[in-house]
Amino acid sequence: MGRVSTFADPEVIKLTKTTFVPVCTDDWYTRRRRDAEGEFFHKVAVQGPRKDRDNTRQGIYVFTADGELLGFKNAGQNAEVMKEVFANALAKFKKLPAARTKPGAITVPEHGKFDSNYTRQLPAGALVLRANARILDRKGEAFAKGTCEFAGGDRASRDFVWLTKEEVQSLAPAKAEVGFSYPVPVKVAERIARYNLIDNTRGEPNFWTREQVRKNAMTLTVVKADAESVDLRFDGAATMASDADLAKADRGYEVKLRGQLRWKPKAGTFDQFDIAGVGDHWGRSTFTPGDRPGRTPLGVAFGLADPDKPSERIAPQGLRDRGPYWGRE
């Protein structure tokens, strides 16, 4: 939410479309990378106030194509401050010799080998799901968009779920018979519970540990089948909490889920994967201040993403811990 004010400003939007080239990267990955991309970011960052590679380098940087820092500020919440930074940076850029600023003046070399420790590539044949969470308010027996005092906390969060080709196949029904029911494979169910059944609406959450998943029952049932497709109903109930005694847990989420999936046997994949859930959430993570008091409703929703779009190939937040995310602990 710290960047919303700046990049929703009409003047800044115009600047990014006509004067600057906008680039967004994840500081957690980029400052750690030991490859061409990581070294370029390091070259830019050390010219500013955040020189320590082992600590956060979050902020808004304005720099030339060959890596000269023209401006820096970590004030994305203040459009007026950032517009001043942009104006000063642009003034510096205009004073540079034409040999450095004209089109084609800078040649970008081949990237070379990527740092595999901090590069997350979508596995071949993988399925990508969008994962959104939103706080809710009760309106009688129904729910409405939630309200809270934390700026931006009423907006939906955005994350993704990656399922490997093998995991997608494991979700397919062994029998295309109406009424046939089977459990969601453990690795898939655990991934959803630990990394996506969580309140990440106000910042980066602490993900659930395996031990904190107190209940996790997810099943699929065939409701319609023919040679072309198999329709499945998803039923789920999960409880995640920081203590086995929920009354003592300072953070938790009890949620029930329902959904519709459609398996395409000939294609060997799903063309529908819609799941929604609502339940009571309570407590906060290290970087999610502004939690509402007591137990309040939180909704989650999943649906197919389009990995051909760069914005939907972003690695899931939980994939920073590759081993646990893929079920290797």
N, C-alpha and C positions, 0 to 999 in steps of 0.2 A: 504493500500500500504506500510505501515511502516514495515511489516513483509516479504514482497516479496523478498527483497535483500538477507536476511539471509536464508530463507527457499528455495531459488532457487539455493543456493550454493552447488555444488556437494559434498564437504566434509561434510557439514551439513546434506545433504540428507542421506549420508552413515551413519553418526552418529545416526540419528534418526531411521534408519532401523536396526542397529546392536548393538547399545550401550545404547541409551536412549529409554524411552517409551513416545512418543509424546501424549500430551493431550491438547485439546483446550476448553476453556470455555469463556462465556460472562461475563466480569467483572461487567457489569451493574446489572445483575441478581445475580451473585455469591456472591458479597460482601454484598448484602442485605439479602440473605437467612439466616433464622434462623432454620436450620436443619443440619443434619450430614455433608452434602456436604459443606454448607456455613461455618460451624464451622471449618472444616478441612482447607478450604482455608484461613480463618482468622488466624488459627494457623500458617500456612506457611507465610502469608503476613506480620504479625507483626514482624517477624524475620528480615525483610528487611527494606528499607527506607520508605515504604508506609504503615504506621500504621493506618491512619485515615479511619475508615470503611465507613464514610459518603462521602468520596471523591474518585476519581479514584484510582484504584490499577492496572491499565494497566501495562503490562510489560511481560517479559519472565523470568519465575522462573524455577530453577533447584532444585529439592528436592527429598528426599528419600521417600520410600513407607510409612514410619511411620511419615513423616511430618517435617523432618529437612531440612531447607533451605541451599542449597550448593552454590547457585549463583543467582544473579538477575541483570537484566539490561533492560532498556526500550530503546534499540538501535537496534531494528529489521531491521532498514534501513542500518545497517553497519555490513556486514557479518564478517569482520575481527575482529571487537570488540567482537561480539557474540561468535566467535570461541575461543577467548581467555577466555571468561567467561565459555564456555562449558569445555574447557581443565582444568581450575582451579577447576571447580566443580567435574569433573571426578577424578582428583587427590585426592580431599578430600574424595570422595566416596571410593576409593581404600584403604584409611587408616582406614576406619571403621571396626569394628570387624566382622568376618564372620557370627556371630550369627545374625547380622542385615542385611546382604547383600546376603546371600545364597538363592537360590530359595525356596519359601515357608516360609521364616523366618518371614514374616509379615502376619498376618491373618486380613483380612478386614471384619469387622462385618456387619451385616445386616444394611441397610440404616436407617430403621425406617420411621417415618412419614415425608412426604415432606412438605416444606413450600408452601402452596397453593398460597400465594401472589406472589411468584416469581418462580413458576414452570409452564411452559406452555406445556400442553399435548394436542396432536392432538385429537379432539373430535371423538368419534366412528362414522364411516361412512362418515367422512369428505373427501372432495376432495382437493388436493394440486396442486397448479399451480406454475411453475417457473415464475419469473418476472425479466426481464433483461432490462437495459437501456444502451444506448451507444450514445456518441456524434457523429455527422455526419458532413460531408462537402458536399456542393452542387457541382456537376460536370455536368454542363449544366442542363438538365432536370432530371438528376438522382442524386443519393446520393452515397457517398463513406465513408469509415472509417474516422472519424474525427481526426483532429490534434489540439493539444493545448500545451502550454508551461509547464503545470503542470505535474509533473512526474506521469505516470500511468493513467492520466486522459483520455487517448484514449482507455482504456480498458472498457469492459462491466461490469456493476454492477450486483450484484446478490441478489435477495430477493425472497420471496414466498408470495402466497395468500392462505389463508385457507378459505374454504367454508364449512359450516356445512351441514349435511345430509339434513336438512330441506331446506336450501338455494339451494342446488343442485336440489332438487325436484321442487323448485319454478321457476327454470330456464327451466324446461321441457315444451314443447308446450302443450297447452290445446287441440289443434286440430292438428292432423297429416295430414294437408291439404296444398298442395303446394300453396304458396302465403300468408298463414296465418302469420301475423306479430303482435308482442307484445313487450312491453317495458321490458328491464331488470329490475328486482325488485330493488326498491330504495336502500335498504341496500347494495346489491351487487355492484350496480353501484357507490354508494358513496364510498364504501371501495376501489374499484379500483382507483377512481379518487383521493381520499385523500392520499392514502398510496403508490400507485404504479405509478401514472402518475407524476413523479417527477425526478429531476436530482440528483441521488445519486452516480454519477460516481467518485466523488473525496472525499467522506466522508459521514458522517451521516447527512441526511437532516432534516430540519424542515418540518414536514408534514403539509399539507394544513388543515386549519380549515374548518368546515362546511360552514361558511360564505364566505370563499375565493373561494369556488367552484362556479364560476359565470355562468357556463353553463355545463350541463351534460346530454346528450341525447344518450342513448344506446338502440338499438333494436335488436331483433332476428326475422328472417324470414325463414319460411320453404321453402326449395328449392327442396327437394326430400324426399319421405316418402314411407316406406313399413312396413311390420310386424316386421322386424328385426331392423330397424334403421330409424332415422329421421335426415336428413342433414339440418343444419341451417346456414344462413349467419348472421354474426354479423356486424352491422354498428354503429359507434359511433363518437361523436364529443364532446370535452370537453374543457373548458377554466377555468384555475385556476390562480388567480392573487391576489397579496397583496392589490390591490385597485380596486374598481369597475370601475374606469376610467383607462383603460389599459395603456394609455399614461403616467399616473402618477405612475403606479405600478412599484416598484423596483425589483419585482420578479414575474415571471409568466410562463405559458405554455399553448399554444393553439395547440391542437392536434386532428387529425382525425384518426379513427381506422377502421380496416376491419378485418374480421376473418371468420373461418369455425369451426363449432362445430358439433359433431355427438352424438345424444341421442340414447341410447339403452334401449328401453322400458322394456324388460324382465329383464335386469340387474338393471334397475333403476338408471343409471348413464351415464356419458359421456365417450367415449373412444377416443374422439378428442376434443381439446379445444385450437385452434391456433388463436391467435389474434396479430396483429402488428399495430403499429401506428407511424406516423411521424408528427412533428410540430415544431414550433419555441419556444425555451425556452430562458429565460433571467434572470439574477440576481444570487445571491448566498444565501445559508443558513449560519447559524452560524459556522458550521464546514465543509463547502465545499468551501474553498478558491480556487483561480485559475480559476474562471469562465471566459469564453471568452467574449470579449466586444460585446455589442449589442445583437440582437436577432439571435440565431444560431440554426441549426437543432438538434433535439434530437429524437432518435428512441427508442421505447419501444416494447417488445415482451413478449407474454405469451404462455405457453404450459404446458401440463400435466407433473407433477413430479411423481416420484416413491417413495411413503412414506415408502416402505420396505427398502429403503436405508437410513441409519442414517443421511447422509449428506443432504437428502431432507426432513427430518423431523424437520429441524431447524425452530424455530418459526419465523414468519414474524417480521421484525423490528418494524412495527407499533403496534404489539401486546403487546409491553411494556405498552401501555395504553389500557387495556382490554375493559373498558366500551365503549369508543368511537370507538374502532376497531369493536366491535360487534354491533355497532349502538345504544348503550345505553348511552345517554347523557342527 
